[in-house]
Amino acid sequence: MQSHSDHGGVDEGDAQVCRWSELLSWLESHGMDLSPSAFHVERRPRPDADYGLFLTSPCPSLDSLFVVPSSALVNVKTLAPLYPGGKHLSAHQLISLHLCLHKPPSDTKESTDNLFGPFISILPREFDSHPLTWLVHKNLGYENELKSTFLALLPCSTRSALDVMAERFTRDLCAVTKYLINFVQYASGRPGELNTRNYLWAWLNVNTRCIYYRIKEKRTDEANVTLCPILDFANHNWHRSHIQPVSDSEIWNTRSKVKDAFQFLTTEHITEVEVDGEVYLRYGAHSNQSLFVEYGFVNVVSNEDMESGTYPAEVDVQPIVVGLFNGRGNIGTWMQTILENEGYWGDWTLSTSPNPAAPSFRLITALRLFAIGSEMTCVPTVDEEDVVCKPWRDTLLGITDTTSPDNEAKWRTTLATICNLVVEEGTTGLQRTLSSRFDEQNHSWSSWIRNNIAFLWSEQIVVAGAVLQSLEDGIEF
């Protein structure tokens, strides 16, 4: 395997050119076909100082864009021989551990990993603009006024989702630390490499760049993910994707073979892209809140696209609804238990798509039960519960569409209250975000992040307002 040079004597742009060249040479050594007829993309800088994948030659729809050999993929299959006992780690934990142990020692130096060094070297070197970085650094005591300000500006539901993600990161860090203690041969000679900040860098690279890739027989196995060179430069487009991943294991519905290369085809939308134009990959049907927490950005779209349902705008109202149940004391706890037992506690949203804007069925279900509980003065007995909740359970079973006209009127009134609270909070949050002031000199991404947070608040206002309009129009949900 070739050695990886130190680019300390060149500027960042030249270093990136060198890293791209070394990546291609490394991929070619794995058998990847880089001829013009088989490889139609190139990594190039974008105006926003990021990088993307750009089309280098005409490529018809449903044709091969590029094919990555399986040996160049970073996943549980390619890493398993290196980590005895690693089968107890999740795919995310194992891949992150490997990246962490082979992290480039500085911004100007390259990874010395003999297996995946050129790929690891070209991965992002920092995630300062990612919200998980702000939270983890804050928890570590690395106070930063700008990052603390951004955390304070987040909507409550977004901060809650970020807290959940931070808990997941902490569990993973504990798991890999325990693994290294049990297999000390990997820890020796690597003092300080597995620390929270280094693992966070590795973990975020995995979280923002892994893609589904069939490895295990069961389609839903969490091990079915991989880091994939070349593809990881493709940026997200919510509207359409120009790239379609495919592998033989998916075509034939089997676990992947040892030499099951990862092929990427063009979609029918590739005809919209001219040579030298950027090609995009749709990351999935994520809400803006999920995109922001998981990837660190949002889809910025027009109010018209949200209101019409062209863009599926969504608002997480769980903090507000949880507050309503908590306000009912023991009766609220009883209702929570019922919802948990039926599988309807949490994940409550408002959405503009499909049009007209509406609450999710999960939210409707919770509010129908809340309306029943609002008439109670004490927790019912088991026998009383069966009688009181039967009309509500009938809606879950599809026996009836509603519980009663009175119940429908009450939960719709509660929904209007929730929407008005969302609009009120959104208006206040948006004003607070837009009026925030900070030093942009050392953080080129600060204005961009503020605009992302502002859009989260704007989306809340638009979506809640659209649901209020649906209520006013008498829409039956």
Order of alpha helices (4+ residues) and beta strands (2+ residues): alpha-beta-beta-beta-alpha-alpha-alpha-alpha-alpha-alpha-alpha-beta-beta-beta-beta-alpha-beta-beta-alpha-alpha-beta-alpha-alpha-beta-beta-alpha-alpha-alpha-alpha
